[in-house]
Each structure stands twice: as structure tokens, then as C-alpha cells.
Amino acid sequence: KIPVLIPHGVPSDSEKTGFAVLGTDYHKVIRDGVEYLAQCGHKQISYFACGEYRIAKEKYFAILANFGLDCSPELRFEAPSYNEHDKIIGALEKWYDNLKKKPTALFCFSDYFALCAYEFFKSRNVSIPQDMAILSIGGLIGCDFFAPSLSAIEFDCFSIGATAMRTVMEMAKNNEFFRPFQVSPHYLSIRESTNLKK
């Protein structure tokens, strides 16, 4: 037997595989993002989800309520796919066209969702960040090259890799084959897509 570690997973991966797992605390990611957008003056913050992979619906609204923000149900919506362009754009169209009140900020499940949101808002003449601030989760696909540059909650990939290697080496040295789920770091990178106080 040899120690096995999943470097970017979720707690349930430990239960399914029996392997050691490093992973992001997505509840804290969402909370940190909402808190930042609230500090920028946003009261209506939409979350563009992909199912409940990052956070359950009720937990998202609990975070909004905790910061005294609008908890209207239409502020959370989702796409039926994480990587199919037309389905993601379709979800944006359906959401935006049926809103009673337009939010001022959109928090996206991923950088790709944010990229699709840029495309959609450009087609509707919605300016970023003047009309709609956009914050992403990931920061992995060249956020500095978006126009305007994309703010993101980013995974500290270097630290994750270093921690993964150190953990596997320690496990091998100590003849361990399992460790409890370990939370890996994330951080906020503020760029132009949110850098405007409301």
C-alpha cells in the first residue's frame, strides 16, 4: 500500500475513496465573496450556480441574510451545465429577462461562467462594473486579460501543491494511509470588474 492524496477535492471524496483529501472551504469562499461585494455597497447580489456543487441554495441565502442583503429567490439561479456555452448563455438570458429588479453584482460559479456573463452583458449593453459588478471563483483562466479585468476568489495553487507534496511525504514516512480532510487556502484578487463603490 502507498499513501494517496487528492489535492483539490471535497470532503465527500474522502468518504468515497478512503484517500487523504485537500480541498477548498466553499462556504467560506462564498461568504468572503458576498462580504466583499457588500462592502462595495451592493445590496442585491446574484449567485450564478451550477447545481449545489459549491454551496446549497439555503446556505447561500443564509449568508445574504447574515449581511442584511436582499434575499429574493431570483437572486440565485443556475446553469444545467458547467462547460456548455449555449446552455450557460441560455441560463443567463432566462434569469435576466425574468428579473423584477436587476441586481448590481453577479457572483459566478467559475471563471468560465464569468466569461459567458461578459459575453451576455456585452450583447445587452450592460456595462461592467458600472451596471453589473462580476466576481468569479477560480482565477485560473487569465483574469488579467478580461476586459475589464476579472476579480476572483482564487485558489492558492502553489500552496496547494506544496502542501500536497509535504503531506504525502509525511504520510509515507509515518506509514499512514489516511488523513482527515484538510482545508486549502484561497484569497481575493480585486480587479476592475468589481472595483467601483456603489
C-alpha positions as CSV (number, residue, x, y, z in Angstrom):
1,K,0.0,0.0,0.0
2,I,1.0,3.6,-0.7
3,P,-0.5,6.9,0.6
4,V,-2.8,8.6,-1.9
5,L,-3.9,12.2,-1.7
6,I,-6.4,14.2,-3.8
7,P,-5.1,17.8,-3.9
8,H,-8.2,19.6,-4.9
9,G,-11.3,17.8,-3.8
10,V,-14.3,18.0,-1.4
11,P,-15.0,16.3,1.9
12,S,-17.1,13.6,0.3
13,D,-14.2,12.4,-1.7
14,S,-12.6,11.1,1.5
15,E,-15.7,9.0,2.2
16,K,-15.9,7.7,-1.4
17,T,-12.3,6.8,-1.8
18,G,-10.7,6.4,1.6
19,F,-7.9,8.7,0.3
20,A,-6.5,11.8,2.0
21,V,-8.0,15.0,0.5
22,L,-7.1,18.7,0.4
23,G,-9.9,21.0,-0.6
24,T,-11.5,24.4,-0.6
25,D,-13.9,25.5,2.0
26,Y,-16.5,26.7,-0.5
27,H,-18.8,28.0,2.2
28,K,-16.1,30.4,3.3
29,V,-15.3,31.3,-0.3
30,I,-18.9,32.3,-0.9
31,R,-19.1,34.1,2.4
32,D,-15.9,36.0,1.7
33,G,-17.1,37.0,-1.8
34,V,-20.5,38.2,-0.6
35,E,-18.9,40.1,2.3
36,Y,-16.5,41.8,-0.2
37,L,-19.4,42.8,-2.6
38,A,-21.5,44.0,0.4
39,Q,-18.5,46.2,1.5
40,C,-18.5,47.6,-2.1
41,G,-22.1,48.8,-1.4
42,H,-24.0,46.1,-3.2
43,K,-27.4,45.1,-1.7
44,Q,-28.7,42.8,-4.5
45,I,-26.0,40.1,-5.2
46,S,-26.9,37.3,-7.5
47,Y,-25.1,33.9,-7.5
48,F,-24.8,32.1,-10.8
49,A,-24.6,28.4,-9.7
50,C,-24.0,25.0,-11.2
51,G,-26.4,22.9,-9.1
52,E,-25.4,22.9,-5.4
53,Y,-21.8,21.9,-6.0
54,R,-20.2,24.9,-4.3
55,I,-23.0,25.7,-1.8
56,A,-26.5,24.6,-1.1
57,K,-29.3,27.1,-2.0
58,E,-30.5,27.7,1.5
59,K,-26.9,28.3,2.8
60,Y,-26.4,31.0,0.1
61,F,-29.5,32.8,1.2
62,A,-28.4,32.4,4.9
63,I,-25.2,34.2,4.0
64,L,-27.1,37.0,2.3
65,A,-29.4,37.3,5.3
66,N,-26.4,37.4,7.7
67,F,-25.1,40.5,5.9
68,G,-28.6,42.1,5.8
69,L,-28.8,41.8,2.0
70,D,-31.7,41.2,-0.3
71,C,-32.8,37.5,-0.2
72,S,-35.2,37.5,-3.2
73,P,-35.3,33.9,-4.6
74,E,-34.4,35.1,-8.2
75,L,-31.0,36.2,-6.9
76,R,-29.8,32.6,-7.2
77,F,-30.0,30.8,-10.5
78,E,-28.2,28.0,-12.2
79,A,-27.0,26.6,-15.5
80,P,-27.6,22.9,-16.4
81,S,-24.0,22.5,-17.4
82,Y,-20.6,23.7,-16.2
83,N,-19.0,23.9,-19.6
84,E,-21.6,24.0,-22.4
85,H,-21.6,27.6,-23.7
86,D,-25.1,27.8,-25.2
87,K,-26.7,26.3,-22.1
88,I,-24.8,28.8,-19.8
89,I,-25.8,31.7,-22.0
90,G,-29.4,30.4,-22.1
91,A,-29.5,30.4,-18.3
92,L,-28.3,34.0,-18.2
93,E,-30.9,35.1,-20.7
94,K,-33.7,33.3,-18.8
95,W,-32.6,34.8,-15.5
96,Y,-32.0,38.3,-16.7
97,D,-35.2,38.6,-18.7
98,N,-37.4,37.5,-15.8
99,L,-35.9,39.7,-13.0
100,K,-38.3,42.0,-11.3
101,K,-35.3,44.1,-10.0
102,K,-31.9,44.0,-11.6
103,P,-29.1,43.2,-9.1
104,T,-25.9,45.2,-9.2
105,A,-23.5,42.3,-8.7
106,L,-23.1,38.8,-10.1
107,F,-21.0,36.2,-8.2
108,C,-20.1,33.4,-10.7
109,F,-19.6,29.7,-10.0
110,S,-16.4,29.7,-12.2
111,D,-14.2,31.8,-14.5
112,Y,-16.0,30.2,-17.5
113,F,-19.4,31.3,-16.2
114,A,-17.9,34.8,-15.7
115,L,-16.6,34.7,-19.3
116,C,-20.0,33.8,-20.6
117,A,-21.5,36.6,-18.4
118,Y,-19.2,39.1,-20.0
119,E,-20.4,38.0,-23.5
120,F,-24.0,38.1,-22.4
121,F,-23.9,41.6,-20.8
122,K,-22.0,43.0,-23.8
123,S,-24.9,41.9,-26.0
124,R,-27.3,43.7,-23.7
125,N,-25.2,46.9,-23.4
126,V,-24.8,46.3,-19.7
127,S,-21.5,47.9,-18.5
128,I,-19.1,46.1,-16.2
129,P,-18.7,47.2,-13.4
130,Q,-20.8,50.4,-13.7
131,D,-24.1,48.5,-14.2
132,M,-23.1,45.0,-13.0
133,A,-20.1,44.0,-10.9
134,I,-18.8,40.5,-11.6
135,L,-16.8,38.3,-9.2
136,S,-15.6,34.8,-10.1
137,I,-14.4,31.7,-8.3
138,G,-11.2,30.2,-9.5
139,G,-8.9,32.9,-11.1
140,L,-7.4,30.3,-13.3
141,I,-8.0,31.4,-16.9
142,G,-6.2,34.7,-17.3
143,C,-8.4,37.1,-15.3
144,D,-6.0,40.0,-16.1
145,F,-6.7,39.6,-19.8
146,F,-10.5,40.1,-19.4
147,A,-11.8,43.5,-20.4
148,P,-12.4,44.8,-17.8
149,S,-10.0,42.5,-15.8
150,L,-11.9,40.0,-13.7
151,S,-12.0,40.0,-9.9
152,A,-11.9,36.5,-8.4
153,I,-11.7,34.4,-5.3
154,E,-8.5,32.4,-6.3
155,F,-7.1,29.1,-5.3
156,D,-3.6,29.3,-4.0
157,C,-2.3,26.6,-6.4
158,F,1.3,26.9,-5.4
159,S,0.5,26.4,-1.7
160,I,-1.9,23.6,-2.5
161,G,0.8,21.8,-4.5
162,A,3.4,22.3,-1.8
163,T,1.1,21.1,1.0
164,A,0.1,18.1,-1.1
165,M,3.7,17.0,-1.6
166,R,4.6,17.7,2.0
167,T,1.6,15.7,3.3
168,V,2.2,12.7,1.1
169,M,5.9,12.6,2.1
170,E,4.9,12.8,5.8
171,M,2.3,10.0,5.3
172,A,4.9,7.8,3.6
173,K,7.5,8.4,6.3
174,N,5.0,7.7,9.1
175,N,3.4,4.7,7.2
176,E,0.0,6.5,7.2
177,F,-2.7,5.8,4.6
178,F,-5.3,8.3,5.5
179,R,-5.7,11.8,7.0
180,P,-8.8,13.8,7.7
181,F,-9.9,16.4,5.1
182,Q,-7.6,19.4,5.2
183,V,-8.8,22.9,4.0
184,S,-6.6,24.6,1.4
185,P,-6.2,28.4,1.2
186,H,-7.9,30.9,-1.1
187,Y,-7.6,34.6,-1.5
188,L,-9.4,37.5,-3.1
189,S,-7.9,39.3,-6.1
190,I,-9.6,42.6,-6.7
191,R,-9.5,43.8,-10.3
192,E,-11.6,46.1,-12.5
193,S,-14.8,44.1,-12.7
194,T,-15.7,45.0,-9.1
195,N,-13.6,48.0,-8.4
196,L,-16.4,50.5,-8.1
197,K,-18.1,51.5,-4.9
198,K,-22.0,51.7,-5.1
